[in-house]
Amino acid sequence: MFSVQTYTERRNALKKAVGSGLILIMGNEEAPMNYHDNTYRFRQDSNFLYFFGISHAGLAAIIDVDSGEEIIFGHEFTMDDIIWVGPQPTLAEQARMVGVYRTEEPSKLPERLKKAQKVHFTPPYRFDNMIRMSEWLNIPTAQLKEKASVELIKGIVALRSIKTEEEIVQMEDAVNITREMHITAMQLTAAGKKEYEIAAAIHAKAREGGGDLAYPIIFSINGQTLHNHYHGNTMTEGRLVINDSGAENTMFYAGDITRTIPVSKRFTEKQKEIYNLVLKMETESIAALRPNIQYREIHLSANRIMLEGMKELGFLNGDVEEMLALGVQGLFMPHGLGHAIGLDVHDMEDLGEKYVGYRDGLERSTQLGLKSLRLAKELEVGFVLTVEPGIYFIPELIDKWKAENKFTDFVNYSKLDSYRDFGGIRIEDNCLITETGSKTLGKPIPKTVEDVEALRG
């Protein structure tokens, strides 16, 4: 946990942001895997962690903005609990560690909510919490999202978006654990091995760091599939493998790094051309980071670099600015440049991307690639975000566009035929926005062709 002062100051800032009413912060419950006592790994709700810091199932809390009263609701451990999980600090003891001096049984929470004139809550994403909140608040489950408090959402986003120095320490720790995961993958990747052999080693490194995975591992020779969680392929000479994996540290902060590895000890010349173009997109995007610039502009700039490079390599013809405006780049990079990161790998997205990554007057595009940009608004000092450009050769998308005669004046479809089994390349780092620009978090992780090949032996 952080200090009592940290949690107290966070809650006081939230009270000020919301103004009046009763704030309800729901913790998470255990989630059965296939029967009640066999559960998935427990992960506490990030808002509960941010304001109350306790990582135990079955908790909820209220903050009375008008009276200042703060209560954590939960059961104390019984002897039966202790027999199975060992002695634990009491809930009251844990509450005092975060500056809360009142705890009550969960059965008392519904009455507290019924007596409140205004209850502020965030959109629930767990179905068990949806059912409870629907009963307590007399709101149909289908309406809970639309009835969520905009004041509370905006207050939380404003607080959690700006990372403090003590949070940055935790995030660098998460990235440094992630670094070990990626170096291990670079060292162990070899032709003839199954992807799951490397995925297992990656997961082991996350656990060695004291935490676990921040999200399911993406480790695949089919990197053209953006969220590919299948690990059953045999790696073969001449292929590329994308490793998108990150650690969640002991304080639940996330790292999110991607590297692309040649299965052979060296990149082919064909692979180097695309790899160095993606690396240029990434490094120039990081160099452009600074306060007040829209991340949407950096996304577009990265795509401009890609279009220029793909034109030089013979994949494209025509005016780059015209292609950028029309969305030709979506064929090769159908995702956004990055997203906020913190306690969540996609930070606070349960609250709604329109509040986290956008603002009033800045609307989401419908264009392929740009529509998937999760963070578009102006950057501020203290933001932490991912920078993760990529270039992919997706046979199904190429075939679709070719069959539709889409952008035939710009796209050299005949050249793409020899790249159908290329896969994809993505390179990603985590960056803190500073007063003068940005800082890449953690110790350097090999990413130039030379550094990756040196590590490959």
C-alpha positions as CSV (number, residue, x, y, z in Angstrom):
1,M,0.0,0.0,0.0
2,F,0.9,3.7,-0.3
3,S,0.8,5.9,2.8
4,V,-2.4,6.8,4.7
5,Q,-1.8,10.4,3.5
6,T,-1.9,9.3,-0.2
7,Y,-5.2,7.6,0.0
8,T,-6.7,10.3,2.2
9,E,-5.6,13.0,-0.2
10,R,-7.1,11.1,-3.2
11,R,-10.5,10.7,-1.5
12,N,-10.5,14.4,-0.4
13,A,-9.7,15.4,-4.0
14,L,-12.5,13.2,-5.2
15,K,-15.0,14.8,-2.8
16,K,-14.0,18.2,-4.1
17,A,-14.4,17.2,-7.7
18,V,-17.9,15.6,-7.2
19,G,-19.3,18.4,-5.0
20,S,-22.1,16.7,-3.1
21,G,-23.9,13.4,-2.7
22,L,-22.9,9.9,-1.8
23,I,-20.1,8.2,-3.8
24,L,-20.3,4.4,-4.1
25,I,-17.1,2.6,-5.0
26,M,-17.6,-1.1,-5.7
27,G,-14.9,-3.7,-5.1
28,N,-14.8,-7.0,-6.9
29,E,-15.9,-10.5,-5.9
30,E,-14.2,-13.8,-6.5
31,A,-15.2,-15.3,-10.0
32,P,-15.7,-19.0,-10.1
33,M,-13.9,-20.8,-12.9
34,N,-16.0,-24.0,-13.0
35,Y,-17.5,-24.3,-9.5
36,H,-17.8,-22.0,-6.5
37,D,-14.5,-22.7,-4.7
38,N,-12.3,-22.9,-7.9
39,T,-11.9,-19.3,-8.9
40,Y,-9.9,-17.2,-11.4
41,R,-7.1,-15.1,-10.1
42,F,-8.6,-12.4,-8.0
43,R,-8.1,-8.8,-9.3
44,Q,-9.5,-5.9,-7.3
45,D,-11.3,-3.1,-9.0
46,S,-8.8,-0.4,-9.9
47,N,-10.9,2.5,-8.6
48,F,-11.2,0.7,-5.3
49,L,-7.4,0.1,-5.3
50,Y,-6.8,3.8,-6.1
51,F,-9.0,5.2,-3.3
52,F,-9.0,2.4,-0.7
53,G,-6.0,0.3,-1.5
54,I,-7.3,-3.0,-0.1
55,S,-7.0,-6.1,-2.4
56,H,-9.6,-8.4,-0.9
57,A,-12.8,-9.8,-2.4
58,G,-16.3,-8.8,-1.2
59,L,-15.7,-5.1,-0.4
60,A,-17.5,-1.9,-1.2
61,A,-17.1,1.6,0.1
62,I,-19.0,4.9,0.3
63,I,-17.8,8.4,0.6
64,D,-20.4,10.9,1.9
65,V,-19.3,14.1,0.2
66,D,-21.5,16.4,2.4
67,S,-20.6,14.9,5.8
68,G,-17.1,13.6,4.9
69,E,-18.0,10.2,6.3
70,E,-16.1,7.2,4.8
71,I,-17.1,3.6,5.3
72,I,-15.8,0.3,4.0
73,F,-18.3,-2.5,3.9
74,G,-17.2,-6.2,4.2
75,H,-17.2,-9.3,6.3
76,E,-14.5,-9.9,8.9
77,F,-12.7,-13.2,8.6
78,T,-14.2,-16.1,10.5
79,M,-12.4,-19.1,12.0
80,D,-13.5,-21.2,8.9
81,D,-11.8,-18.6,6.7
82,I,-8.7,-18.7,8.8
83,I,-8.5,-22.5,8.6
84,W,-8.5,-22.3,4.8
85,V,-6.5,-19.1,4.1
86,G,-4.5,-18.5,7.3
87,P,-4.6,-15.6,9.7
88,Q,-5.4,-12.2,8.2
89,P,-5.4,-8.6,9.4
90,T,-9.0,-7.6,10.4
91,L,-10.9,-5.4,7.9
92,A,-10.8,-2.7,10.5
93,E,-7.0,-2.9,10.7
94,Q,-6.7,-2.8,7.0
95,A,-9.1,0.2,6.7
96,R,-7.0,2.1,9.2
97,M,-4.0,1.6,7.0
98,V,-5.7,3.7,4.3
99,G,-7.1,6.3,6.7
100,V,-10.7,4.9,7.0
101,Y,-11.9,4.4,10.6
102,R,-15.3,2.9,10.1
103,T,-16.2,-0.5,8.7
104,E,-19.7,-2.2,8.5
105,E,-21.2,-5.4,7.4
106,P,-22.3,-5.5,3.8
107,S,-25.9,-6.0,4.8
108,K,-26.0,-2.3,6.0
109,L,-25.0,-0.9,2.7
110,P,-28.4,-1.0,0.9
111,E,-30.0,1.0,3.6
112,R,-27.3,3.7,3.4
113,L,-27.9,3.9,-0.3
114,K,-31.7,4.2,0.0
115,K,-31.4,7.1,2.4
116,A,-29.1,9.1,0.1
117,Q,-30.6,11.8,-2.1
118,K,-28.0,11.3,-4.8
119,V,-25.8,8.3,-5.3
120,H,-22.7,8.6,-7.6
121,F,-21.5,5.4,-9.1
122,T,-19.3,4.3,-12.1
123,P,-20.5,2.0,-14.8
124,P,-20.2,-1.6,-13.5
125,Y,-18.4,-4.1,-15.7
126,R,-18.8,-7.3,-13.6
127,F,-22.2,-8.9,-13.8
128,D,-22.4,-9.8,-10.1
129,N,-21.9,-6.1,-9.2
130,M,-24.5,-5.2,-11.9
131,I,-27.1,-7.4,-10.1
132,R,-26.3,-6.0,-6.7
133,M,-26.4,-2.4,-7.8
134,S,-29.6,-2.9,-9.7
135,E,-31.3,-4.2,-6.6
136,W,-29.8,-1.6,-4.2
137,L,-30.4,1.4,-6.5
138,N,-33.7,0.1,-8.1
139,I,-32.2,0.6,-11.6
140,P,-32.6,-2.0,-14.3
141,T,-29.2,-3.6,-15.1
142,A,-29.5,-2.4,-18.7
143,Q,-29.7,1.2,-17.6
144,L,-26.8,1.2,-15.1
145,K,-24.3,2.4,-17.6
146,E,-26.4,5.4,-18.8
147,K,-27.3,6.2,-15.2
148,A,-23.7,6.3,-14.0
149,S,-22.5,9.6,-12.6
150,V,-20.7,11.8,-15.1
151,E,-19.4,14.0,-12.3
152,L,-17.8,11.0,-10.6
153,I,-16.4,9.6,-13.9
154,K,-14.8,13.0,-14.8
155,G,-13.5,13.4,-11.2
156,I,-11.8,10.0,-11.3
157,V,-10.4,10.5,-14.8
158,A,-8.9,13.8,-13.8
159,L,-7.2,12.3,-10.7
160,R,-6.0,9.0,-12.1
161,S,-4.8,10.5,-15.4
162,I,-2.0,12.4,-13.7
163,K,0.5,10.0,-12.2
164,T,2.3,11.1,-9.1
165,E,6.0,10.4,-8.4
166,E,5.2,7.4,-6.2
167,E,3.0,6.0,-9.0
168,I,5.8,6.5,-11.6
169,V,8.1,4.5,-9.3
170,Q,5.6,1.6,-9.5
171,M,5.1,1.9,-13.2
172,E,8.9,1.8,-13.8
173,D,9.0,-1.3,-11.7
174,A,6.3,-2.9,-13.8
175,V,8.1,-2.0,-17.0
176,N,11.4,-3.3,-15.7
177,I,9.8,-6.7,-14.9
178,T,8.3,-6.6,-18.4
179,R,11.8,-6.0,-19.7
180,E,12.9,-9.3,-18.3
181,M,9.9,-11.0,-19.9
182,H,10.9,-9.6,-23.3
183,I,14.6,-10.3,-23.0
184,T,13.8,-13.9,-22.0
185,A,11.5,-14.3,-25.1
186,M,14.3,-12.9,-27.4
187,Q,16.8,-15.4,-25.9
188,L,14.5,-18.5,-26.0
189,T,12.7,-18.0,-29.4
190,A,13.9,-20.7,-31.8
191,A,12.7,-22.6,-34.8
192,G,11.0,-25.9,-33.9
193,K,9.7,-24.6,-30.6
194,K,6.0,-24.1,-29.9
195,E,4.8,-20.6,-29.1
196,Y,3.4,-21.8,-25.8
197,E,6.9,-22.7,-24.6
198,I,8.0,-19.1,-24.8
199,A,4.7,-17.9,-23.5
200,A,5.2,-20.0,-20.4
201,A,8.7,-18.5,-19.8
202,I,7.2,-15.0,-20.3
203,H,4.5,-15.7,-17.6
204,A,7.2,-17.2,-15.3
205,K,9.2,-13.9,-15.4
206,A,6.1,-11.9,-14.6
207,R,5.5,-14.1,-11.5
208,E,9.2,-13.9,-10.5
209,G,8.7,-10.1,-10.3
210,G,6.1,-10.7,-7.5
211,G,3.0,-9.9,-9.5
212,D,1.4,-11.4,-12.6
213,L,0.4,-10.6,-16.1
214,A,-1.2,-7.2,-16.8
215,Y,-3.1,-8.8,-19.7
216,P,-3.1,-12.1,-21.6
217,I,0.1,-12.7,-23.6
218,I,0.2,-12.0,-27.3
219,F,3.1,-14.2,-28.6
220,S,2.5,-15.3,-32.2
221,I,4.1,-15.8,-35.6
222,N,0.7,-14.6,-36.9
223,G,1.3,-11.1,-35.7
224,Q,-1.0,-9.7,-38.4
225,T,-3.9,-10.8,-36.1
226,L,-3.7,-7.9,-33.6
227,H,-5.0,-9.7,-30.5
228,N,-3.8,-13.2,-31.1
229,H,-3.9,-15.2,-27.9
230,Y,-3.4,-18.6,-29.6
231,H,0.0,-20.1,-28.7
232,G,-0.1,-23.5,-30.5
233,N,1.9,-22.8,-33.6
234,T,5.4,-24.2,-34.2
235,M,7.9,-21.4,-35.0
236,T,9.8,-21.9,-38.2
237,E,12.9,-20.3,-39.8
238,G,12.3,-17.1,-41.7
239,R,9.2,-16.1,-39.7
240,L,8.7,-13.1,-37.4
241,V,7.0,-13.4,-34.0
242,I,5.3,-10.5,-32.1
243,N,5.6,-10.5,-28.4
244,D,3.1,-8.1,-26.8
245,S,3.2,-8.8,-23.0
246,G,3.4,-6.9,-19.8
247,A,3.7,-7.4,-16.1
248,E,1.4,-6.2,-13.3
249,N,3.6,-5.5,-10.3
250,T,2.8,-6.0,-6.6
251,M,1.0,-2.6,-6.4
252,F,-1.1,-3.6,-9.5
253,Y,0.5,-1.1,-11.9
254,A,0.9,-2.3,-15.5
255,G,3.6,-2.5,-18.1
256,D,2.7,-2.9,-21.8
257,I,5.6,-3.5,-24.2
258,T,5.8,-5.0,-27.6
259,R,8.8,-6.3,-29.5
260,T,9.1,-8.2,-32.8
261,I,11.6,-11.0,-33.0
262,P,13.0,-13.0,-35.9
263,V,12.6,-16.7,-35.4
264,S,15.9,-17.0,-37.3
265,K,18.9,-15.5,-35.6
266,R,18.9,-12.6,-38.1
267,F,16.2,-10.5,-39.8
268,T,16.0,-11.0,-43.6
269,E,16.5,-7.9,-45.7
270,K,12.8,-7.9,-46.5
271,Q,12.0,-7.9,-42.8
272,K,14.6,-5.2,-42.0
273,E,12.9,-2.8,-44.4
274,I,9.6,-3.0,-42.7
275,Y,11.1,-3.3,-39.2
276,N,13.2,-0.1,-39.5
277,L,10.2,1.8,-40.9
278,V,8.1,0.8,-37.8
279,L,11.0,1.7,-35.6
280,K,11.2,5.2,-37.2
281,M,7.4,5.6,-36.6
282,E,7.9,4.8,-33.0
283,T,11.0,6.8,-32.2
284,E,9.8,9.9,-34.1
285,S,6.4,9.7,-32.3
286,I,8.2,9.5,-28.9
287,A,10.3,12.5,-29.9
288,A,7.2,14.5,-30.7
289,L,5.5,13.9,-27.3
290,R,5.0,17.0,-25.2
291,P,2.3,18.7,-23.2
292,N,-0.6,20.3,-25.0
293,I,-0.2,18.4,-28.3
294,Q,-3.1,16.3,-29.3
295,Y,-2.1,12.6,-29.4
296,R,-4.3,12.3,-32.5
297,E,-1.8,14.5,-34.3
298,I,1.0,12.2,-33.3
299,H,-1.0,9.2,-34.5
300,L,-1.5,10.9,-37.9
301,S,2.2,11.9,-38.1
302,A,3.2,8.2,-37.5
303,N,0.9,7.2,-40.3
304,R,2.3,9.8,-42.5
305,I,5.8,8.4,-41.9
306,M,4.5,4.9,-42.7
307,L,2.8,6.1,-46.0
308,E,6.0,7.8,-47.1
309,G,8.1,4.7,-46.3
310,M,5.7,2.3,-47.9
311,K,5.7,4.5,-51.0
312,E,9.5,4.4,-51.2
313,L,9.3,0.6,-50.9
314,G,6.9,0.4,-53.8
315,F,3.7,-0.6,-51.9
316,L,2.0,2.7,-52.6
317,N,1.8,5.4,-55.3
318,G,0.5,8.9,-55.2
319,D,0.3,11.9,-52.9
320,V,0.9,11.0,-49.2
321,E,-1.4,13.7,-47.8
322,E,-4.2,12.6,-50.0
323,M,-3.7,9.0,-48.9
324,L,-3.6,10.1,-45.3
325,A,-6.9,12.0,-45.6
326,L,-8.6,9.1,-47.4
327,G,-7.4,6.5,-44.9
328,V,-5.2,4.3,-47.1
329,Q,-3.0,3.7,-44.1
330,G,-5.7,1.6,-42.5
331,L,-4.7,-1.3,-44.7
332,F,-1.3,-1.5,-42.9
333,M,-2.1,-0.2,-39.5
334,P,-5.7,-0.7,-38.5
335,H,-5.2,0.3,-34.9
336,G,-4.5,3.4,-32.9
337,L,-1.0,4.6,-31.9
338,G,-1.6,4.1,-28.2
339,H,-3.6,4.5,-25.0
340,A,-3.4,5.6,-21.4
341,I,-1.8,3.1,-19.0
342,G,-1.6,2.9,-15.2
343,L,-3.5,0.6,-12.8
344,D,-5.2,-0.7,-15.9
345,V,-3.3,-1.7,-19.0
346,H,-5.9,0.3,-20.9
347,D,-6.3,2.8,-18.1
348,M,-9.8,3.6,-16.9
349,E,-11.5,2.4,-20.0
350,D,-14.2,0.9,-17.9
351,L,-15.3,4.5,-17.3
352,G,-15.6,5.2,-21.0
353,E,-13.1,6.1,-23.6
354,K,-14.9,9.3,-24.4
355,Y,-13.9,10.6,-21.0
356,V,-10.4,9.1,-20.8
357,G,-9.1,9.6,-24.4
358,Y,-11.4,12.2,-25.8
359,R,-13.2,15.4,-24.7
360,D,-16.1,17.6,-25.7
361,G,-15.6,18.8,-29.2
362,L,-13.1,16.1,-30.1
363,E,-15.1,13.2,-31.7
364,R,-13.9,9.8,-32.7
365,S,-13.3,9.1,-36.4
366,T,-15.0,6.3,-38.3
367,Q,-11.9,5.7,-40.5
368,L,-10.2,2.3,-40.2
369,G,-7.2,2.7,-37.8
370,L,-8.1,6.2,-36.6
371,K,-11.4,4.9,-35.2
372,S,-9.4,2.6,-32.9
373,L,-7.3,5.4,-31.4
374,R,-8.1,5.2,-27.7
375,L,-6.3,8.4,-26.7
376,A,-6.7,11.4,-29.0
377,K,-6.9,14.5,-26.7
378,E,-4.3,16.9,-25.6
379,L,-1.5,15.5,-23.5
380,E,-0.8,16.8,-20.0
381,V,2.2,16.6,-17.7
382,G,1.8,13.4,-15.7
383,F,0.1,11.4,-18.4
384,V,1.5,7.9,-19.1
385,L,0.7,6.3,-22.4
386,T,1.8,3.7,-24.9
387,V,3.4,4.4,-28.2
388,E,2.9,1.3,-30.4
389,P,2.9,1.7,-34.2
390,G,2.9,-1.3,-36.4
391,I,2.7,-2.5,-40.0
392,Y,0.7,-5.6,-40.8
393,F,0.0,-7.7,-43.9
394,I,-3.5,-9.1,-43.3
395,P,-4.4,-11.3,-46.3
396,E,-8.1,-11.2,-45.6
397,L,-8.2,-7.4,-45.5
398,I,-5.9,-7.1,-48.6
399,D,-8.3,-9.5,-50.5
400,K,-11.4,-7.5,-49.4
401,W,-10.0,-4.2,-50.5
402,K,-8.7,-5.6,-53.7
403,A,-12.0,-7.2,-54.5
404,E,-13.8,-3.9,-53.9
405,N,-11.2,-2.1,-56.1
406,K,-10.5,0.1,-53.1
407,F,-7.8,2.7,-53.4
408,T,-6.5,1.0,-56.6
409,D,-4.9,4.4,-57.7
410,F,-2.7,4.2,-54.6
411,V,-2.2,0.6,-53.5
412,N,0.2,-1.7,-55.5
413,Y,-1.8,-4.9,-54.9
414,S,0.6,-7.1,-57.0
415,K,3.5,-6.3,-54.7
416,L,1.5,-7.4,-51.7
417,D,1.1,-10.9,-53.1
418,S,4.7,-11.8,-52.0
419,Y,4.0,-10.5,-48.4
420,R,0.9,-12.6,-47.7
421,D,2.8,-14.7,-45.2
422,F,4.9,-11.8,-43.7
423,G,2.8,-11.4,-40.6
424,G,3.2,-8.2,-38.7
425,I,5.6,-5.9,-36.9
426,R,4.8,-3.8,-33.8
427,I,7.2,-1.9,-31.4
428,E,5.9,-0.4,-28.2
429,D,7.1,1.5,-25.2
430,N,5.5,3.3,-22.3
431,C,6.1,7.1,-21.9
432,L,5.6,9.7,-19.3
433,I,4.7,13.2,-20.4
434,T,7.1,15.7,-18.7
435,E,7.2,19.5,-18.7
436,T,9.8,19.5,-21.5
437,G,8.7,16.5,-23.5
438,S,8.6,12.9,-22.4
439,K,10.5,10.1,-20.6
440,T,10.5,6.5,-21.7
441,L,9.8,4.4,-18.6
442,G,12.1,1.7,-17.4
443,K,15.5,0.4,-18.4
444,P,16.1,0.2,-22.2
445,I,14.7,-2.9,-23.9
446,P,16.5,-3.9,-27.1
447,K,14.6,-2.7,-30.2
448,T,17.1,-1.8,-33.0
449,V,17.8,-4.5,-35.5
450,E,21.4,-4.7,-34.2
451,D,20.5,-4.9,-30.6
452,V,17.8,-7.5,-31.1
453,E,20.1,-9.6,-33.3
454,A,22.9,-9.3,-30.7
455,L,20.6,-10.7,-28.1
456,R,19.5,-13.5,-30.4
457,G,23.1,-14.7,-30.5
